[in-house]
Amino acid sequence: MSITPFSKQQLLPQEEKLEIEKHKSALFIGIPKETSYQERRICLTPDAVNSLTSHGHRVLIESGAGANSSFSDKEYSDAGAKITSDTKKVFSCPMILKVEPPTLDEIELMNPQTFLISAIQLKTQKKAYFEALAAKRITALAFEFIKDEDGSYPAVKSLSEIAGTASVLIAAELMINQSVGKGLLMGNITGIRPTEVVILGAGTVAEYAARTAIGLGATVKIFDNSITKLRRLQNMLNQRVFTSTIQEKSLLKALRRCDVAIGAMRGKNRTPVVVTETMVEHMKKGAVIVDVSIDTGGCFETSEITTHEKPTFIKNNVIHYCVPNIPSRYSKTASMTISNIITPSLLKIADDGGLESAIRCDRGLKNGVYFYHGILTNKSIADWFNISYRDINLIVF
C-alpha cells in the first residue's frame, strides 16, 4: 500500500482565494498659515493639492498660507482647494499639515483624535507640548523621523541639501557685500588665488556645500573626526579634496588661510564646539563664517543666533552668519521639497485605507509616528524629556 503525503481532500480542486481589496479612504486636510517667527514655507504646493483633489481628497487652506512661498490663494483654489480666513475652521479638520510644530494655542483649536503631520524640532520643544498632544489624544507624525526604503531620512536629507548649497551662496554674497565684505568673488579667476573654503563636518550639508564651492572654482578643505564619513564624501564628490581629522594645529592652519568657514557638524545633543574664539581671532580680516549648525548650538565658539532680517554680525573682524532654519530663506524651493516628500505619503495613507492601515503596511511611515492616540511612542523623546512611552510595534502590528 502506497503512502501519499496528501489526503484525498487535499488532492481535490480547491476554491481560489482572492486577496481582499483594501478600502481606500478620503482625506480631509487642513493647512493653516504658519505663525512661527521666520517660517515662510508651506507643506503642499498647488500641484500637490491638485494631485490630492483629483484623487477625491479635500484640502482646506487658510488664506495667505502660501504667500511667503510665492503661491497665491488663487493658485490653490484653481488646484481644487477651499480657501478660508477662519483659522479655527482649518484646525478643526481631521488631518492637519504644518511645517513648524503647532503652538499650545493651536493644539487647543484641534479636535480630539486629530492626525497631525509637521516637523517636531525636538531641541526647541518643551514638555508642555507633549502633554497637550496627549490630552487631545492626537496621533502625530514628524517629517524628521520618516524613513525611506533605504533607511535614510528623506526630509532631513533634502533640507540639508538646500542648507549646504545655500551656505556657500550666502558666503559668496557676503564676500562681495561692500558694507561688510572685502569685494571678493567666490571662484577661481585666471591669475588670482582661488577662494579657500573650510568645511567642518562630512554629512549631507558638507557634501552639498563642497559640491557648490568646487563648482564655483574654490579650493575646499574638509574636516571631520570620522574617517569613514570623509572617505564616503571623497567618493560622493568623485574627486580628491583635502580631508583631515580635526586636529588643532592643522585646523588652525587652514582657518588662517581660508576666506570662508562653514560649520556643518551635528552631535547627539549639542553640536561640539571645535573652533575656539582664539582660532577665530587668527582668521583673516573680512573672512566669512556660516554656522549651519547654529540650530543645535553651533560649532564656532563665537557664534550667536541671528535672524533672516539681521543675519550677520562682526566679531574679531570676521563676518558671522548664524541664522537657524536656512532653508526658510529659499521658501519656494524648500516648500517644493517638503511637498515632494509628503504628497506620496498622503496618497499611500489614503490608498491603504487610512493611517491605521498605512502604518501597519509601511515601516518607514510608522517610524515617523511619535504620538499614537495620545500615547508617546518615540524613545528619544521619552529619554530627552523623561516621559514614559510605549513601543509602537507593541501597539500596532
C-alpha positions, 0 to 999 in steps of 0.5 A: 500500500502506497503512502501519499503525503496528501489526503484525498481532500487535499488532492481535490480542486480547491476554491481560489482565494482572492486577496481582499481589496483594501478600502481606500479612504478620503482625506480631509486636510487642513493647512493653516498659515504658519505663525512661527517667527521666520517660517515662510514655507508651506507643506503642499504646493498647488500641484500637490493639492491638485494631485490630492483633489483629483484623487477625491481628497479635500484640502482646506487652506487658510488664506495667505498660507502660501504667500511667503512661498510665492503661491497665491490663494488663487493658485490653490483654489484653481488646484481644487482647494477651499480657501478660508480666513477662519483659522479655527475652521482649518484646525478643526479638520481631521488631518492637519499639515504644518511645517513648524510644530503647532503652538499650545494655542493651536493644539487647543483649536484641534479636535480630539483624535486629530492626525497631525503631520509637521516637523517636531524640532525636538531641541526647541520643544518643551514638555508642555507640548507633549502633554497637550498632544496627549490630552487631545489624544492626537496621533502625530507624525514628524517629517524628521523621523520618516524613513525611506526604503533605504533607511535614510531620512528623506526630509532631513536629507533634502533640507540639508541639501538646500542648507549646504548649497545655500551656505556657500551662496550666502558666503559668496554674497557676503564676500562681495557685500561692500558694507561688510565684505572685502569685494571678493568673488567666490571662484577661481579667476585666471591669475588670482588665488582661488577662494579657500573654503573650510568645511567642518563636518562630512554629512549631507550639508558638507557634501552639498556645500563642497559640491557648490564651492568646487563648482564655483572654482574654490579650493575646499578643505574638509574636516571631520573626526570620522574617517569613514564619513570623509572617505564616503564624501571623497567618493560622493564628490568623485574627486580628491579634496583635502580631508583631515581629522580635526586636529588643532594645529592643522585646523588652525592652519587652514582657518588662517588661510581660508576666506570662508568657514562653514560649520556643518557638524551635528552631535547627539545633543549639542553640536561640539564646539571645535573652533575656539574664539582664539582660532577665530581671532587668527582668521583673516580680516573680512573672512566669512563664517556660516554656522549651519549648525547654529540650530543645535548650538553651533560649532564656532565658539563665537557664534550667536543666533541671528535672524533672516532680517539681521543675519550677520554680525562682526566679531574679531573682524570676521563676518558671522552668519548664524541664522537657524532654519536656512532653508526658510530663506529659499521658501519656494524651493524648500516648500517644493521639497517638503511637498515632494516628500509628503504628497506620496505619503498622503496618497499611500495613507489614503490608498491603504485605507487610512493611517491605521492601515498605512502604518501597519503596511509601511515601516518607514511611515510608522517610524515617523509616528511619535504620538499614537492616540495620545500615547508617546511612542518615540524613545528619544523623546521619552529619554530627552524629556523623561516621559514614559512611552510605549513601543509602537510595534507593541501597539500596532502590528 
